Amino acid sequence: MTKLITELESGLSQKREEPFEIRSFKPYLGDVWIGNAVAYGCYRAGQAPGQKGPADEEILEDLNIMAKHWNLIRVYGADRDTKRILRLIETHKLPIKVIQGIWLEPEENDPEKKKSNIEQVTLGVELANEYPDIVVAISVANETQVFWSGHKMNPEILIRYTRAVRSNVSVPVTTADDYLYWNKPESKQVADEIDFVFTHIHPLWNGKSLEDGISWMDGVYHELQEVHPDRMIVLGETGWATDYNANKTGPGEQGTLIKGKVDIAAQATFLIQMNQWIESNQVTTFLFEAFDESWKGGGEDSPPNEVEKHWGVYNEDRTPKESFLKSLPHHRKVLD
């Protein structure tokens, strides 16, 4: 690990693997496909990343809840909370596989962010190697290339970190980003460095109605297949929120972008349609997300109806939303 840290601190990039041999992403538990998956954020009321995290008992409660419905989850960063998630999965022999995230921020002219990025990368690599029976892939960075990103990175720096991770693990490596990046020709520069395309396709954020949401998502998925014919396309995020701030308007704001109905009934309909699409197409898809997270979208400094707080199919207190309960007959039974 010292060698990796030294390499990352130097800022020098490894050469691209030649020939580049794609590592197959196989979302299976035994012989059973587990591609109907979910995104997991572990933070509850009064908690937030880098501040106060959940207790082990709270994480275990979450894992037991999710294990009833999903065998594959994704997490977004590599930190002490992620480390506990993996440890608890192993200790309690839970039937859960994980796409391990590594959170990166733009670091040019910012030594503290570079230090944080290096810590994320080294811990992400360490965890993937420590838990080879749980971590099935690594996602290096999240939404750092799409034009609207609030933490947009130089693609050369992203590639440098991606190569460093990939050369130190045996699992498939990718980066997560919005479809509006992956559908552009310039995305091929990064796609050439990864094992599968990890994309976010959100009908709600893209002004789609509930009636058109899944068909639009399907069209985007097939468009990305055409742009990247040599890479598997995995949906890293899709979902439907249950509340939003219609008064928050302006360029890029929820009150302007969101046109579809936003409530419990709408989420229920979307979940049913999404599950049917996943099963019909056998496309690995991560529902965004398992639990509501009130720290998002500005936390206590933002209104309670801020949309970022309301994507979960469980409330923050871990009670299931009625929308999720209505969708369960259409949800594949998981392995236990």
Stockholm file with secondary structure:
# STOCKHOLM 1.0

chainA/1-336         MTKLITELESGLSQKREEPFEIRSFKPYLGDVWIGNAVAYGCYRAGQAPGQKGPADEEILEDLNIMAKHWNLIRVYGADRDTKRILRLIETHKLPIKVIQGIWLEPEENDPEKKKSNIEQVTLGVELANEYPDIVVAISVANETQVFWSGHKMNPEILIRYTRAVRSNVSVPVTTADDYLYWNKPESKQVADEIDFVFTHIHPLWNGKSLEDGISWMDGVYHELQEVHPDRMIVLGETGWATDYNANKTGPGEQGTLIKGKVDIAAQATFLIQMNQWIESNQVTTFLFEAFDESWKGGGEDSPPNEVEKHWGVYNEDRTPKESFLKSLPHHRKVLD
#=GR chainA/1-336 SS CHHHHHHHHHTCCCCCCSSCCCCCCCCEETTEECCEEEECCCCCTTCCTTSCCCCHHHHHHHHHHHHTTCSEEECCCCSHHHHHHHHHHHHTTCSCEEEEEECCCCCTTCHHHHHHHHHHHHHHHHHHHHCTTTEEEEEEEESCSSTTCTTCCCHHHHHHHHHHHHTTCSSCEEEEEEHHHHTSGGGHHHHTTSSEEEEECCTTTTTCCTTTHHHHHHHHHHHHHHHCTTSEEEEEEECCCSCCCTTCCSTTCHHHHCCSCCSHHHHHHHHHHHHHHHHHHTCCEEESCSBCCTTGGGGGGSCTTCGGGCCCSBCTTSCBCHHHHHHGGGSCCCCC
#=GC SS_cons         CHHHHHHHHHTCCCCCCSSCCCCCCCCEETTEECCEEEECCCCCTTCCTTSCCCCHHHHHHHHHHHHTTCSEEECCCCSHHHHHHHHHHHHTTCSCEEEEEECCCCCTTCHHHHHHHHHHHHHHHHHHHHCTTTEEEEEEEESCSSTTCTTCCCHHHHHHHHHHHHTTCSSCEEEEEEHHHHTSGGGHHHHTTSSEEEEECCTTTTTCCTTTHHHHHHHHHHHHHHHCTTSEEEEEEECCCSCCCTTCCSTTCHHHHCCSCCSHHHHHHHHHHHHHHHHHHTCCEEESCSBCCTTGGGGGGSCTTCGGGCCCSBCTTSCBCHHHHHHGGGSCCCCC
//
